[in-house]
Amino acid sequence: MSRRVVVTGMGAVTPLGVSAGAFWDGLITGRSGIGPVSHFDTSPFDVRFGGFCTDFEPRKHFDVRAIKRMDRFAQLALVSAIEAAEQAGLTDGQFEPTRAGVILGNGIGGLTELEDQHKRLIEKGPGRVSAFTIPKLMANAGSGHISIHLNLQGVSTAVATACASAGNAMGDAYHTIRNDLADVMITGGTEAALTPIGLAAFAAMKALSTRNDDPTRASRPFDQDRDGFVLSEGAGVLVFEELEHARKRGAPILCEVIGFGTTADAGDMVQPDEQGRGAARAMEIALRSAAINPDAVQYINAHGTSTPLGDVAETRAIKNVFGDAARKLAVSSTKSATGHLLGASGGVEAIACIKAIENNTLPPTINLDTPDERCDLDYVPNTARDARVDVAMCNSFGFGGHNAAVIFRRFA
Protein backbone atom coordinates (compact mmCIF):
# COMPACT_ATOMS: atom_id res chain seq x y z
CA MET A 1 0.00 0.00 0.00
CA SER A 2 1.33 3.46 -0.89
CA ARG A 3 2.38 5.72 1.94
CA ARG A 4 -0.01 8.50 2.93
CA VAL A 5 1.12 12.10 2.60
CA VAL A 6 -0.04 14.91 4.88
CA VAL A 7 0.66 18.63 5.16
CA THR A 8 2.21 19.72 8.46
CA GLY A 9 3.28 23.30 7.78
CA MET A 10 2.61 26.29 5.51
CA GLY A 11 4.30 29.62 4.88
CA ALA A 12 3.67 32.46 2.45
CA VAL A 13 4.75 35.90 1.36
CA THR A 14 2.20 37.53 -0.94
CA PRO A 15 0.93 40.98 -1.90
CA LEU A 16 -1.59 40.49 0.92
CA GLY A 17 1.07 40.13 3.64
CA VAL A 18 4.01 38.26 5.10
CA SER A 19 2.60 34.98 6.45
CA ALA A 20 0.09 32.34 5.49
CA GLY A 21 -2.31 33.86 8.02
CA ALA A 22 -2.03 37.35 6.54
CA PHE A 23 -2.63 35.91 3.08
CA TRP A 24 -5.78 34.12 4.22
CA ASP A 25 -7.10 37.10 6.17
CA GLY A 26 -6.72 39.25 3.06
CA LEU A 27 -8.57 36.72 0.95
CA ILE A 28 -11.60 36.28 3.15
CA THR A 29 -12.01 40.02 3.74
CA GLY A 30 -12.00 40.61 -0.01
CA ARG A 31 -8.94 42.84 0.04
CA SER A 32 -6.86 43.43 -3.10
CA GLY A 33 -3.08 43.37 -2.93
CA ILE A 34 -2.69 45.14 -6.27
CA GLY A 35 -1.43 48.71 -6.61
CA PRO A 36 0.85 51.06 -8.54
CA VAL A 37 4.42 49.86 -8.96
CA SER A 38 6.72 52.18 -7.01
CA HIS A 39 10.01 50.26 -6.70
CA PHE A 40 11.07 51.37 -10.18
CA ASP A 41 10.03 54.13 -12.58
CA THR A 42 7.08 52.94 -14.65
CA SER A 43 6.32 56.24 -16.37
CA PRO A 44 7.39 54.94 -19.83
CA PHE A 45 5.43 51.67 -19.42
CA ASP A 46 2.03 50.77 -20.85
CA VAL A 47 1.24 48.92 -17.61
CA ARG A 48 2.18 50.63 -14.34
CA PHE A 49 0.77 48.42 -11.59
CA GLY A 50 1.17 44.95 -10.12
CA GLY A 51 1.16 42.82 -7.00
CA PHE A 52 4.33 43.75 -5.09
CA CYS A 53 4.98 42.36 -1.61
CA THR A 54 5.21 45.79 0.00
CA ASP A 55 5.19 44.38 3.55
CA PHE A 56 8.25 42.23 2.86
CA GLU A 57 11.42 43.91 4.11
CA PRO A 58 14.50 41.69 3.60
CA ARG A 59 16.41 43.38 6.45
CA LYS A 60 13.82 42.07 8.92
CA HIS A 61 14.75 38.51 7.97
CA PHE A 62 18.38 38.50 6.79
CA ASP A 63 21.65 40.24 7.51
CA VAL A 64 23.35 42.34 4.84
CA ARG A 65 25.69 39.54 3.83
CA ALA A 66 22.80 37.12 3.20
CA ILE A 67 20.81 39.72 1.26
CA LYS A 68 23.74 40.28 -1.09
CA ARG A 69 23.87 36.57 -1.85
CA MET A 70 20.17 36.01 -2.61
CA ASP A 71 17.92 37.34 -5.35
CA ARG A 72 14.50 38.45 -4.16
CA PHE A 73 12.80 35.28 -5.41
CA ALA A 74 15.07 33.17 -3.16
CA GLN A 75 14.49 35.51 -0.21
CA LEU A 76 10.72 35.12 -0.56
CA ALA A 77 11.11 31.34 -0.78
CA LEU A 78 13.34 31.02 2.27
CA VAL A 79 11.17 33.21 4.51
CA SER A 80 8.11 31.17 3.52
CA ALA A 81 9.96 27.89 4.08
CA ILE A 82 11.08 28.97 7.55
CA GLU A 83 7.48 29.81 8.50
CA ALA A 84 6.28 26.44 7.19
CA ALA A 85 9.06 24.53 8.98
CA GLU A 86 8.34 26.34 12.24
CA GLN A 87 4.64 25.43 12.08
CA ALA A 88 5.60 21.82 11.33
CA GLY A 89 8.06 21.75 14.22
CA LEU A 90 10.95 20.71 11.96
CA THR A 91 13.89 21.26 14.28
CA ASP A 92 17.17 19.36 14.68
CA GLY A 93 16.48 15.80 15.77
CA GLN A 94 12.90 15.87 14.48
CA PHE A 95 13.83 14.30 11.15
CA GLU A 96 16.61 12.40 9.42
CA PRO A 97 18.32 14.92 7.07
CA THR A 98 19.04 12.32 4.40
CA ARG A 99 15.32 11.48 4.29
CA ALA A 100 14.22 15.10 3.87
CA GLY A 101 14.36 17.28 0.78
CA VAL A 102 12.98 20.19 -1.20
CA ILE A 103 11.27 20.45 -4.58
CA LEU A 104 10.40 24.05 -5.37
CA GLY A 105 8.71 25.53 -8.42
CA ASN A 106 9.92 28.70 -10.14
CA GLY A 107 9.04 29.90 -13.61
CA ILE A 108 11.76 32.45 -14.31
CA GLY A 109 14.53 32.67 -11.70
CA GLY A 110 16.53 35.66 -10.51
CA LEU A 111 15.33 38.31 -12.92
CA THR A 112 16.34 41.22 -10.69
CA GLU A 113 19.92 39.98 -10.51
CA LEU A 114 20.05 39.39 -14.25
CA GLU A 115 18.87 42.94 -14.97
CA ASP A 116 21.20 44.50 -12.40
CA GLN A 117 24.28 42.69 -13.64
CA HIS A 118 23.49 43.26 -17.32
CA LYS A 119 23.29 46.99 -16.58
CA ARG A 120 26.63 46.79 -14.76
CA LEU A 121 28.17 44.91 -17.69
CA ILE A 122 27.08 47.58 -20.19
CA GLU A 123 27.94 50.58 -18.02
CA LYS A 124 31.11 49.41 -16.23
CA GLY A 125 32.46 46.46 -18.21
CA PRO A 126 32.81 42.71 -17.66
CA GLY A 127 35.28 43.07 -14.81
CA ARG A 128 32.60 44.63 -12.62
CA VAL A 129 30.02 41.84 -12.95
CA SER A 130 29.40 40.27 -9.55
CA ALA A 131 30.81 36.86 -8.70
CA PHE A 132 27.42 36.08 -7.12
CA THR A 133 25.52 36.56 -10.39
CA ILE A 134 25.05 32.92 -11.35
CA PRO A 135 24.32 31.60 -7.82
CA LYS A 136 21.70 34.35 -7.45
CA LEU A 137 19.90 34.10 -10.77
CA MET A 138 19.81 30.31 -11.29
CA ALA A 139 16.33 28.85 -10.97
CA ASN A 140 17.40 26.32 -8.30
CA ALA A 141 18.71 29.03 -5.95
CA GLY A 142 15.52 28.93 -3.88
CA SER A 143 15.74 25.17 -3.43
CA GLY A 144 19.42 25.40 -2.61
CA HIS A 145 19.03 28.04 0.09
CA ILE A 146 16.16 26.16 1.71
CA SER A 147 18.13 22.91 1.64
CA ILE A 148 21.15 24.56 3.26
CA HIS A 149 19.19 26.49 5.89
CA LEU A 150 17.06 23.53 6.99
CA ASN A 151 19.77 20.85 6.47
CA LEU A 152 17.74 18.88 3.94
CA GLN A 153 20.14 16.33 2.46
CA GLY A 154 17.74 14.26 0.36
CA VAL A 155 16.07 15.14 -2.94
CA SER A 156 16.70 18.79 -3.87
CA THR A 157 15.42 20.04 -7.22
CA ALA A 158 13.76 22.98 -8.95
CA VAL A 159 10.78 22.61 -11.26
CA ALA A 160 10.24 25.08 -14.11
CA THR A 161 6.94 24.66 -15.92
CA ALA A 162 5.98 28.34 -16.12
CA CYS A 163 2.79 29.06 -14.14
CA ALA A 164 2.31 25.36 -13.36
CA SER A 165 5.71 25.15 -11.63
CA ALA A 166 4.50 25.00 -8.03
CA GLY A 167 1.74 22.54 -8.95
CA ASN A 168 4.24 20.22 -10.59
CA ALA A 169 6.68 20.66 -7.70
CA MET A 170 4.00 19.61 -5.21
CA GLY A 171 3.13 16.62 -7.36
CA ASP A 172 6.77 15.55 -7.51
CA ALA A 173 7.12 15.97 -3.74
CA TYR A 174 3.95 13.93 -3.21
CA HIS A 175 5.28 11.07 -5.32
CA THR A 176 8.70 11.27 -3.67
CA ILE A 177 7.18 10.51 -0.27
CA ARG A 178 4.69 7.94 -1.57
CA ASN A 179 7.52 6.08 -3.28
CA ASP A 180 9.53 5.96 -0.03
CA LEU A 181 12.33 8.21 -1.27
CA ALA A 182 11.78 10.70 1.56
CA ASP A 183 9.78 11.23 4.74
CA VAL A 184 9.65 15.04 4.62
CA MET A 185 9.57 17.36 1.61
CA ILE A 186 9.49 21.15 1.47
CA THR A 187 7.59 22.17 -1.64
CA GLY A 188 5.58 24.91 -3.35
CA GLY A 189 6.79 27.81 -5.44
CA THR A 190 8.37 31.25 -5.56
CA GLU A 191 8.62 34.11 -8.05
CA ALA A 192 9.85 37.71 -8.17
CA ALA A 193 9.46 38.81 -11.79
CA LEU A 194 7.80 42.18 -11.15
CA THR A 195 10.86 43.94 -12.59
CA PRO A 196 11.28 46.33 -15.52
CA ILE A 197 11.97 43.59 -18.07
CA GLY A 198 9.32 41.30 -16.57
CA LEU A 199 6.61 43.95 -16.69
CA ALA A 200 7.61 45.18 -20.15
CA ALA A 201 7.85 41.69 -21.64
CA PHE A 202 4.47 40.47 -20.40
CA ALA A 203 2.91 43.75 -21.52
CA ALA A 204 4.46 43.31 -24.97
CA MET A 205 2.65 39.97 -25.22
CA LYS A 206 -0.65 41.76 -24.54
CA ALA A 207 -1.08 39.36 -21.61
CA LEU A 208 -1.57 42.01 -18.90
CA SER A 209 -4.51 44.11 -17.85
CA THR A 210 -4.02 47.78 -18.75
CA ARG A 211 -6.41 49.11 -16.11
CA ASN A 212 -3.90 51.67 -14.83
CA ASP A 213 -6.62 53.96 -13.48
CA ASP A 214 -8.13 51.24 -11.25
CA PRO A 215 -5.46 48.66 -10.35
CA THR A 216 -7.28 47.08 -7.38
CA ARG A 217 -10.07 46.05 -9.76
CA ALA A 218 -7.84 45.01 -12.65
CA SER A 219 -7.73 41.30 -11.82
CA ARG A 220 -11.29 40.12 -12.49
CA PRO A 221 -11.40 36.42 -13.37
CA PHE A 222 -14.52 35.20 -15.15
CA ASP A 223 -15.88 38.75 -15.52
CA GLN A 224 -16.91 39.86 -19.00
CA ASP A 225 -14.75 43.00 -18.64
CA ARG A 226 -11.51 41.21 -17.85
CA ASP A 227 -8.60 42.29 -20.05
CA GLY A 228 -5.60 40.28 -18.89
CA PHE A 229 -3.76 39.19 -15.78
CA VAL A 230 -1.91 41.27 -13.19
CA LEU A 231 1.79 40.50 -12.74
CA SER A 232 2.65 39.76 -9.11
CA GLU A 233 5.36 38.25 -6.93
CA GLY A 234 5.44 36.05 -3.85
CA ALA A 235 5.99 32.57 -2.49
CA GLY A 236 3.91 29.75 -1.04
CA VAL A 237 5.71 26.86 0.66
CA LEU A 238 4.34 23.74 2.35
CA VAL A 239 5.72 20.84 4.36
CA PHE A 240 4.62 17.48 2.95
CA GLU A 241 5.24 14.56 5.28
CA GLU A 242 4.62 10.84 5.50
CA LEU A 243 1.71 10.27 7.87
CA GLU A 244 3.36 7.95 10.41
CA HIS A 245 6.49 10.10 10.47
CA ALA A 246 4.33 13.13 11.29
CA ARG A 247 2.44 11.23 13.99
CA LYS A 248 5.62 10.08 15.67
CA ARG A 249 6.84 13.67 15.84
CA GLY A 250 3.53 14.93 17.16
CA ALA A 251 3.37 17.31 14.22
CA PRO A 252 0.21 19.26 13.39
CA ILE A 253 -1.65 17.52 10.56
CA LEU A 254 -3.38 20.20 8.52
CA CYS A 255 -4.80 17.99 5.77
CA GLU A 256 -3.94 15.05 3.52
CA VAL A 257 -2.64 15.18 -0.06
CA ILE A 258 -4.55 12.53 -1.97
CA GLY A 259 -4.14 13.10 -5.71
CA PHE A 260 -2.09 14.67 -8.46
CA GLY A 261 -2.39 14.88 -12.23
CA THR A 262 -0.27 16.53 -14.88
CA THR A 263 -0.52 16.77 -18.68
CA ALA A 264 0.54 18.86 -21.66
CA ASP A 265 -1.69 20.56 -24.23
CA ALA A 266 0.94 20.02 -26.96
CA GLY A 267 -0.66 22.87 -28.84
CA ASP A 268 0.65 26.42 -28.46
CA MET A 269 3.41 27.98 -26.34
CA VAL A 270 1.10 30.65 -24.97
CA GLN A 271 -2.57 30.10 -25.80
CA PRO A 272 -4.48 27.39 -23.92
CA ASP A 273 -6.47 24.72 -25.71
CA GLU A 274 -9.84 26.42 -26.25
CA GLN A 275 -11.76 23.43 -24.92
CA GLY A 276 -9.38 22.95 -21.99
CA ARG A 277 -8.73 19.34 -22.97
CA GLY A 278 -5.26 19.13 -21.41
CA ALA A 279 -6.48 20.81 -18.23
CA ALA A 280 -9.42 18.40 -18.09
CA ARG A 281 -7.14 15.38 -18.40
CA ALA A 282 -4.96 16.67 -15.55
CA MET A 283 -8.02 16.95 -13.32
CA GLU A 284 -9.24 13.50 -14.37
CA ILE A 285 -5.84 11.95 -13.59
CA ALA A 286 -5.81 13.67 -10.20
CA LEU A 287 -9.27 12.28 -9.39
CA ARG A 288 -8.22 8.77 -10.39
CA SER A 289 -5.03 9.12 -8.36
CA ALA A 290 -7.14 10.13 -5.36
CA ALA A 291 -9.60 7.28 -6.01
CA ILE A 292 -12.58 9.61 -5.62
CA ASN A 293 -15.56 10.50 -7.77
CA PRO A 294 -15.98 14.05 -9.08
CA ASP A 295 -18.91 14.70 -6.75
CA ALA A 296 -16.59 14.24 -3.74
CA VAL A 297 -14.94 17.61 -4.45
CA GLN A 298 -16.56 20.68 -2.89
CA TYR A 299 -14.12 23.42 -3.92
CA ILE A 300 -11.72 24.18 -6.76
CA ASN A 301 -9.16 26.95 -6.52
CA ALA A 302 -9.09 27.80 -10.21
CA HIS A 303 -6.07 28.86 -12.20
CA GLY A 304 -8.39 31.72 -13.20
CA THR A 305 -5.89 34.32 -14.40
CA SER A 306 -8.39 36.91 -15.74
CA THR A 307 -7.43 36.36 -19.37
CA PRO A 308 -10.13 36.25 -22.06
CA LEU A 309 -9.20 32.77 -23.34
CA GLY A 310 -7.93 31.06 -20.21
CA ASP A 311 -10.96 31.56 -17.97
CA VAL A 312 -13.34 30.19 -20.60
CA ALA A 313 -11.10 27.19 -21.31
CA GLU A 314 -10.85 26.31 -17.62
CA THR A 315 -14.62 26.63 -17.17
CA ARG A 316 -15.18 24.25 -20.08
CA ALA A 317 -12.62 21.83 -18.65
CA ILE A 318 -14.30 21.79 -15.25
CA LYS A 319 -17.73 21.16 -16.79
CA ASN A 320 -16.35 18.36 -18.95
CA VAL A 321 -14.72 16.63 -15.99
CA PHE A 322 -17.37 17.15 -13.32
CA GLY A 323 -20.50 16.90 -15.45
CA ASP A 324 -23.65 17.50 -13.43
CA ALA A 325 -21.53 17.88 -10.27
CA ALA A 326 -19.98 21.06 -11.71
CA ARG A 327 -23.16 22.94 -10.84
CA LYS A 328 -22.71 22.04 -7.16
CA LEU A 329 -19.05 23.02 -7.04
CA ALA A 330 -17.68 26.23 -5.60
CA VAL A 331 -14.93 27.55 -7.86
CA SER A 332 -12.98 30.70 -7.06
CA SER A 333 -9.87 32.45 -8.29
CA THR A 334 -7.80 34.02 -5.53
CA LYS A 335 -5.71 35.70 -8.24
CA SER A 336 -8.48 38.31 -8.16
CA ALA A 337 -6.91 39.47 -4.88
CA THR A 338 -3.24 38.60 -5.35
CA GLY A 339 -2.73 38.92 -9.08
CA HIS A 340 -0.77 36.22 -10.90
CA LEU A 341 2.30 34.98 -9.03
CA LEU A 342 3.45 32.92 -12.04
CA GLY A 343 5.54 29.95 -10.82
CA ALA A 344 4.56 30.60 -7.20
CA SER A 345 0.82 30.53 -7.84
CA GLY A 346 0.18 26.85 -7.13
CA GLY A 347 1.93 26.95 -3.76
CA VAL A 348 0.04 30.01 -2.58
CA GLU A 349 -3.26 28.68 -3.89
CA ALA A 350 -2.70 25.28 -2.27
CA ILE A 351 -2.54 27.15 1.02
CA ALA A 352 -5.89 28.77 0.16
CA CYS A 353 -7.34 25.28 -0.43
CA ILE A 354 -6.05 24.00 2.90
CA LYS A 355 -7.28 27.08 4.76
CA ALA A 356 -10.70 26.59 3.14
CA ILE A 357 -10.77 23.04 4.54
CA GLU A 358 -9.54 24.16 7.97
CA ASN A 359 -12.03 27.02 8.26
CA ASN A 360 -14.96 25.71 6.20
CA THR A 361 -14.80 28.99 4.34
CA LEU A 362 -14.72 29.61 0.59
CA PRO A 363 -12.44 32.46 -0.47
CA PRO A 364 -14.16 34.72 -3.00
CA THR A 365 -13.44 35.83 -6.53
CA ILE A 366 -13.44 39.58 -6.03
CA ASN A 367 -14.19 42.07 -8.83
CA LEU A 368 -16.67 39.65 -10.38
CA ASP A 369 -19.43 42.12 -11.21
CA THR A 370 -20.73 40.96 -14.60
CA PRO A 371 -19.97 37.29 -15.25
CA ASP A 372 -19.02 36.29 -18.77
CA GLU A 373 -21.98 34.27 -20.06
CA ARG A 374 -19.53 31.53 -21.08
CA CYS A 375 -18.31 31.34 -17.48
CA ASP A 376 -21.43 30.09 -15.76
CA LEU A 377 -20.26 28.22 -12.65
CA ASP A 378 -20.43 29.27 -8.98
CA TYR A 379 -17.32 31.45 -8.65
CA VAL A 380 -18.12 32.65 -5.10
CA PRO A 381 -18.46 36.26 -6.28
CA ASN A 382 -17.00 39.08 -4.16
CA THR A 383 -17.76 37.76 -0.66
CA ALA A 384 -16.37 34.81 1.29
CA ARG A 385 -18.89 32.11 2.10
CA ASP A 386 -19.26 29.60 4.93
CA ALA A 387 -19.46 26.07 3.53
CA ARG A 388 -18.30 22.61 4.49
CA VAL A 389 -15.14 21.76 2.55
CA ASP A 390 -13.72 18.26 2.88
CA VAL A 391 -11.98 17.96 -0.50
CA ALA A 392 -10.39 20.77 -2.53
CA MET A 393 -8.58 20.81 -5.85
CA CYS A 394 -5.88 23.28 -6.86
CA ASN A 395 -5.42 23.95 -10.60
CA SER A 396 -2.27 25.39 -12.18
CA PHE A 397 -1.75 25.84 -15.91
CA GLY A 398 1.29 27.36 -17.60
CA PHE A 399 2.77 28.70 -20.82
CA GLY A 400 4.15 25.82 -22.81
CA GLY A 401 0.89 23.93 -22.34
CA HIS A 402 1.68 22.60 -18.86
CA ASN A 403 -1.23 21.51 -16.64
CA ALA A 404 -1.23 20.38 -13.02
CA ALA A 405 -3.95 19.56 -10.50
CA VAL A 406 -3.43 18.68 -6.83
CA ILE A 407 -6.16 17.41 -4.49
CA PHE A 408 -6.28 17.95 -0.71
CA ARG A 409 -8.64 16.27 1.80
CA ARG A 410 -9.60 16.92 5.38
CA PHE A 411 -7.55 14.52 7.49
CA ALA A 412 -9.43 11.79 9.27
N, C-alpha and C positions, 0 to 999 in steps of 0.2 A: 504494500500500500504506500502511495506517495506521502511524503511528509507534509504536514499542514504548515501554512505560512501565516503569521499574524503581524500586525503593525503595533509596535511598542513605543514609538516616538515620532514627533513631527516638528518641523521648524520651517519658518518662512520669513522672507523679506520681500515685501510687495509695495506697490504704490499706495496701499492702504495702511501700511505700518510695518514695524520691525518685530514681528513674532507671528506665530500661527494664530494666536488669540486675537491680535489686532486685525489681522486679515479677515477672520471670521466676523468680528464685530462690525467691520466696515461693510461686509457683504449684507448682513441681515438688517442693517439700518439703512441700506439703499444708498450708501455714500459712494461717490465717484472719486477715484484716485487720479483722474486725468486733469492736466492743466498745462499752461504755457511752459515751454522749455526755457529755462533760464540759465543752465550751466554752460551754454555756449550761445553765440550770437546767431539767431535764426532769421534775422531781418531779410537776408536774400532768399530764403527758402519758401517754397510753395506751401509747405506744411510746417507749422510753428508750435506744435503742442505734442504731448505724449504722456506716458505714464512713468515718471521718474520717481525713484524711491527717496523722496526728499527727507524723510525721517532717518535715513541711514547715514550715519557719520562714521567713517572708517576709524577715526582716532578714538572713538569710544570702545572699539573692539580690538585694535591692533596698535603696536608701537610703530614708530616711524620706519624702522628697519623692515618690519614685515609688510607695511604698506608699499614700500618701494619694490618689493619682490612679488607682489600680486596684482594682477589686473583686477578691475572692479568685478568682473563676472566671477572670479575665484573668491574674492572677498565675500560677496553675497552668498556663495555656496558654503563657505566655511562657517560663517555666522549661523546660517540655517542648520547646518549639520551639527554644530555644537548645541543648539537649542534642542534638536531632535534627540541627540545622544543623552543630554541631561534629563529629558523627560523619560527616556527609556532606562535610565540608571546605568548606562554603559561606562563604568569606571574600571580602573585596573583591577584584575582579578575576577571581574564579572563575565569575562569571555576569553576564549583561547584566540590570540591574535592571528594565528595561521588559519583559523576557521571563520574569520571575519573579513569582509571586503567592502568595496564600494564600486557601484556602477552608476555613473552620473550622465545625464543627457545634456547636451549643449549644441545648439545649431550653428554657431558662428565662431566662438572663441574670443580671444582678447582683442577686440576691435579698437578699444581706446589705445592700447599699447601700440598696435600696428600704425594707427594714425599719428600718434606722437612721435614714434621713431622714424616714420617716413618723412615727416616734417623736419626732424633733426638732420636726417640724411641730406635732404635737399638744401637746407639752409646752412649747415655747418660741416657737411662732408662725412664720409664713411667712418672716419676715425672717432666720431663723436656718438655713434650709435651705441646704445646701452648693451652691456654684456647680458643683461637680464631679459632682453627682448624676446628671444625664443621661449625661455621658460615661462614668461608671462602670457604670451599670446597663444600658445599651443592649446588645442581644445581639451586636452586631458589635464590641464593645470588644476582645475577644480578637484578632480578625482585625486590627483597627486597630493594636494595640500590636505585634503580630508584624510587620506590614508596615513600621511605622516603625523598629523595632529592627533588622530585617534588610535594610532598604532595598529592599523588594519593591514595584516600581512598576507591576506588571501587574495582572491580575485580583485583586480583593480583596473577598470577600463572606463573609457568614455564612449558614449553613443552619440552619433551625429546623423539624425534623420530629420533635419529641419525642425518644423513645429511638432513633430511626433517624437522628438528625441527623448523627452522624459517618460513618455508612455512606453517606448521601447526599452528604455533603461529599467523601468519598473518590471516589465515583463521578463527581461533577462535576469534580474535579481530574484524574481519569483522562481524561475526555473532553476537557478543556481542553488537555492535552498532546497527545493523539492527533489533535486537530483543528488542531494547529499554532498555537494561541493563546498558548502558553507553552512554555518548556523546563524550568522548575523550578516546582513547586508545593508549598507547605507545607500540610498537610491533617491531618484527624483531628477531635478533639472535646474539649470541656472542659465542666465543670459543677461548681458549688459551691452546691447547694441544700439541704445539710444544715443548715438554719437553723430557728428556731422555727416560722415559717409553713410552710416546706417540709415539716417533719416532721409538723406538725399536719394539714396539708391532705391529704397522702398517707394518713395514718392515718384521717382522716375518710372517705376513699373505701373503707376496708377493704382497701387494696391491700398493706399492710405486714404482715410477720410480727410477732406479738406475743410472741415467745419471749424476754421480758425476763430470765428466769432463766438463759438459756443462749445468749447472743448469738452466740458463735463457731459455733454449730451451727444458727443460725436460717435461713441461706440454704442450702436443700437441694433444688436442682433435680432434678426427675424422681422424687423420693422420695414415697412415699404420705403421709408426715406433713408435707409442706410446707404452709405456711399464709400465704404472701405473700412479697414481695421485701423486701430490706434496702436502705434508702436510703443511698447513698454519694456521695462526691465524688471528683474527680480529673481527669486529662487524659492523652490519648494523642495524640501528634503524630508525623507521618511526613513525610519528604521524598520526593515523587514526582518523577521526572526522566526526560526523554527519553533513551533508551539511548545514542545516539552522543554526546550532550552529556556524559553521565556518563563515558563512556569517554575522551573528550578531556581531561576534568579529572583522570582517574585516581581517580575516586571509588569507594568501596566499593559493590559491587552486592550487595545483600542478598537480593533475589528480584525476580521480575517480576510486575506486575499484569496479569492477562490477561482479566478479565471483570467485568461489573457488571450488575445488574438491579434495577429498582425498580418497585413497583406500589402500588396502594391497595386496601384491602378494600372501601371504600365501603359500610360496614355500620354500625358503632357507633363512637362517639368513644373508648370505653375497652375494651370487650370485643373480643378477636380473633375472627375467623371460626372457628367450632368445628372445621371441617375443614382450616383453614390454607390455603385456596385462594389467597388473595392472596400469602401467604408462598411457596407452591409456585411460583406464576408468577414471582415475583422470582428464585427459584433457577433456574428453567428459562431465563429470559432471560439470566441470568449465564452459564449453561453454553453457551447458543448464542453469546453474545458472545465467550466464550473459545474457541469451536469445539472443544469437548471433549465426550466422552461421560460420562455420570454415573459410570461405573466408573473414570474417571481420577482421581477425588477420593479421597484417603485419610482426610482429617480435616475435620470441620466444627466450628468454634467456634460453638456454638448461642447463640441469644439467651437461652434458658433462664433465666428470671427467678426461678423458684421459686414461680410462681403456679399455682393449681389448673387454670385453663383454658389458660393460655398454653403450658405445657410439653406438654400433650396435643396441642394444635393444631399445635405445631411438629413433634412426633414424627410426626403424621399427614402433615404436609406433606412431611417428608423421605422417608417411605416412598412417598408418591405420586410424588415426583420421581425417586427413585433405584431404585425397584422392588426387584428381587432384590439389587442392589448395596448397598442400605441395610444388609443384614445383615453386610456386610464393612467398613462404615464405622466409624471411631471418631468419636464425637460427645461433646464435653464442654462443660460450662458453667463458665467461670472466674469467673462471678458467685458461685459457691459460696464462693470465697475473698475476692473483693473486694466483694461486694454489687453493687447496681445503680447504675452511674454515670450513668444517664439519657443525656443527649445526648453524653456522652464515651465511652459504652460501646464503640461500634464502633471508635474509634481505639485504645483500650487492647486490645481483643480482636483487632484486626488485628495488633498487635505480638505477641500470643500465637501467632497463626497463623504469623507469619514466624519467630519463635523456634522453633516446632515443626519447621519446615522446616530451619532452620539446625542444630538439635541432634538431629534425628531422635528427638524425644521428645514424647509426648502429655501435655499437662497434664491433671490429673485433675478430675473432679467430686467434690469432697469432700462429706462429710455424706450420701452416698448409701448408706443402710443397708438400706432396704427399698424397692426400686423399685416404683413404681406399675405395676400390671399392664398399664395402657394405654400405658406408656412402656417399650417392650421392645427398645430398641436398645442398642448397646455404648456406654455413657456414660463409660467409663474410670473406674470407681468408686474413689475414695479415694486411689489411688496412681498416680503418674506411670508411664508405660510407654515403653520403648524401641520404636520402630517407624519404618520408613522413611516419610517424608512428602515427597512431591514436589509435591502440589497440595493446597491448603487453602482452604476457604470460610469466610467470616465473615458470620454472619447478624445483622441488626439490625431489630427491629420496634418501632413506636412507637404511642402513643395517637394517635387520629385515623385509624388504619388504615394507617399508613405502613409499607412493607416495603422492605428493601434487602439485597442480597447482593453481596459482593465476593470475587473469587477471586484467589489468589496462587499462583505456581508457582516452584519451584526454578529459578534462572537457569542456562541452558546455552547 
